[in-house]
Amino acid sequence: MSNIIDFNKKLHEKREQETWAITDDMIKELYEKIKRIEENKTPLEKGIDAAGVELTKQIINSIYELGGDAEDEDLSNDMIFVSMLFTAALTEYFTKEYRESNGEKNTMYEWFDKMTEDTFPE
């Protein structure tokens, strides 16, 4: 009986090691893809990203100055959305990606179109 238990234990350990090896490889591959994307960004894309990071820092500071908790899930989710809209607005302003791709690129900008339609109906 102990042989069966030992075999099962060794089998389980082997499967766990294989799972971690696969996971490790997947993480490395994802990191390399992200790294390549970052390396291939244009100066404009890098500038827009930096502006988004700066806005996010300002938002977090303002929340704390007002006595709020920037880690509160409801508030933090809303602020992430605000940061994403800001980045989409800058991207559209400088590149016109959304309009030129018929909405296939810079998809977050679609929310500006919807808000504009709702706010200023023709």
Secondary structure, DSSP 8 states (H G I E B T S, - for coil): -HHHHHHHHHHHHHHHHHHHHHHHHHHHHHHHHHHHHHHT--HHHHHHHHHHHHHHHHHHHHHHHTT--TT-HHHHHHHHHHHHHHHHHHHHHHH-HHHHTTTSSSGGGHHHHHHHHHHS--
